[in-house]
Amino acid sequence: MSAHDSALSVPEEVGLLYDRLTALDTEGTGGSLHLGFWDLDDTGVPLVEAADRLTDMMADRLLLRPGHRVLDVGCGLGQPAGRIARRTGAHVTGIAISRDQITRATEIAEAEGLSGQVEFQHADAMELPFPDESFDAAIAIESIFHMPDREQVFREVRRVLRPGGRIVLTDFFARGPIPADKQRHVDRLLRDFIMTLADGDDYLPMLRRAGLRFTELLDITEQSVRPTFQQMSRDNDQLDPVFAEGGDAKFSPADMVDVDEFGSALLTAEKPR
Ligand SMILES: C[S@@+](CC[C@H](N)C(=O)[O-])C[C@H]1O[C@@H](n2cnc3c(N)ncnc32)[C@H](O)[C@@H]1O
């Protein structure tokens, strides 16, 4: 695969990347497409379980009640949306830029008897197809880094949230200058997955400019990024077929285990009342 085809916009390229990933057998991932979260003394917990833990920890910050309307920005195969709906009784609308993910997420929800409680729609997060104030809360699990204009995403999320509504998200950022010998590993990851690292210094000002009030920021790198790359480097070669066409430089989780500067942040913000 060539990660970048100049004829396509970034969201279109990302959509095609996830169409290809959807075609893989992802049974081993449990359907969620994000990193795990571990307590520091339980790194033996499998990734699938630790990934659910991250979903739960994020959803808990939304203080959801039955009937609440939740927007899942970049919903993947809909596994987090289904889990949140089951745990809280909320109604979850997931959007993704990959049409194949939306088809698969809809099929899975039907098979699991969740059709009335979750729904999925192809859309670009930078241009949300929903009326103002149509959601009580929003969640974005490891999706924002694919979107070329984060601030525009946050403006759109603010628009569709009701006053007092919260968003919780995870995003990748550089915790410090990346040493030259590790930079190529980071570059490869960013290139293969069509991502950018957030500007950590500008994140809170950016949320403010978009009209959101930041309420919590956690650096979850040591409990999320590092143990995930460790587990993936031990037992995950599922991504190989997707990148095989890319030729020589193929992303390898093992290369990332020691890149301390590659960080993940969990952020919560709200739309002022
Ligand atoms: C790493 S996956 C995470 C999926 C899901 N949140 C999960 O945790 O299982 C990234 C998701 O972001 C979505 N995405 C990327 N760019 C997008 C955009 N511009 N608009 C909407 N969704 C986007 C992809 O389609 C994919 O579903």
The ligand as a MOL file (V3000), in Angstrom:
LIG
                    3D

  0  0  0     0  0            999 V3000
M  V30 BEGIN CTAB
M  V30 COUNTS 27 29 0 0 0
M  V30 BEGIN ATOM
M  V30 1 C -7.7320 3.9050 15.7920 0
M  V30 2 S -9.3910 3.8780 15.2040 0 CHG=1
M  V30 3 C -10.2770 3.9800 16.7410 0
M  V30 4 C -11.6730 3.4250 16.6020 0
M  V30 5 C -12.5040 3.4030 17.8740 0
M  V30 6 N -12.5500 4.6990 18.5150 0
M  V30 7 C -11.9890 2.3750 18.8380 0
M  V30 8 O -11.3690 2.7860 19.8240 0
M  V30 9 O -12.2070 1.1850 18.6110 0 CHG=-1
M  V30 10 C -9.5930 5.5060 14.4870 0
M  V30 11 C -10.9860 5.8110 13.9720 0
M  V30 12 O -11.0650 7.1810 13.5600 0
M  V30 13 C -11.8630 7.2560 12.3950 0
M  V30 14 N -11.5440 8.5080 11.6910 0
M  V30 15 C -10.3430 8.9040 11.2590 0
M  V30 16 N -10.4350 10.1160 10.6500 0
M  V30 17 C -11.7460 10.4840 10.7150 0
M  V30 18 C -12.4840 11.6140 10.2930 0
M  V30 19 N -11.9000 12.6440 9.6420 0
M  V30 20 N -13.8120 11.6450 10.5440 0
M  V30 21 C -14.4280 10.6190 11.1930 0
M  V30 22 N -13.7790 9.5290 11.6180 0
M  V30 23 C -12.4450 9.4430 11.3960 0
M  V30 24 C -11.5200 5.9960 11.6310 0
M  V30 25 O -12.4990 5.6800 10.6710 0
M  V30 26 C -11.4550 4.9860 12.7870 0
M  V30 27 O -12.7470 4.5160 13.0390 0
M  V30 END ATOM
M  V30 BEGIN BOND
M  V30 1 1 1 2
M  V30 2 1 2 3
M  V30 3 1 2 10
M  V30 4 1 3 4
M  V30 5 1 4 5
M  V30 6 1 5 6
M  V30 7 1 5 7
M  V30 8 2 7 8
M  V30 9 1 7 9
M  V30 10 1 10 11
M  V30 11 1 11 12
M  V30 12 1 11 26
M  V30 13 1 12 13
M  V30 14 1 13 14
M  V30 15 1 13 24
M  V30 16 1 14 15
M  V30 17 1 14 23
M  V30 18 2 15 16
M  V30 19 1 16 17
M  V30 20 1 17 18
M  V30 21 2 17 23
M  V30 22 1 18 19
M  V30 23 2 18 20
M  V30 24 1 20 21
M  V30 25 2 21 22
M  V30 26 1 22 23
M  V30 27 1 24 25
M  V30 28 1 24 26
M  V30 29 1 26 27
M  V30 END BOND
M  V30 END CTAB
M  END
